[in-house]
Amino acid sequence: MICLDTSYLVKLYADEPGSEAVLAWVEGKGEFVCADHGRLELFAAFKRHQRGCGLTGPDLRALIGQVEKDESSGLVRWLPVPGELIAAACERVLGLPPSVYVRAGDALHLACAADAGLKEIYSHDRHLLAAAPHFKLKGIDVIGMD
């Protein structure tokens, strides 16, 4: 089970910088998980692509259909975000050093991965990657790695 944040999930479905590297890396890796709110972030990113990248209505429906197919097959699974996890993430965020910048959505991704017992999270978000060790996770970005 490999945890991807939304920045990587988008690259699996939409053509954007870094997509080729992520697609090549995930080949044959198996099941991917992401925090539950990542599904909303993913669909919002698709809408952003529709606004700014020329994604058509049929293209958007095809992307959503592929996500749903991947969910049904178990390739992509969403980690729950219960209230207790949000409360724990709040405490973790309050305990961060002032120099660590983390957005709420990123803190949820990190808290979900840690709660699921994962040791790593894959992302192309520099703030999430920098905050990962504070959630006892190793943040990894395969984009640009040789």
Secondary structure, DSSP 8 states (H G I E B T S, - for coil): -EEB-HHHHHHHHS--TTHHHHHHHHTT---EEEETHHHHHHHHHHHHHHHHS---HHHHHHHHHHHHHHHHHTSEEEE---HHHHHHHHHHHHTS-TT----HHHHHHHHHHHHTT-SEEE-S-HHHHHHGGGGT-EEE--TT--
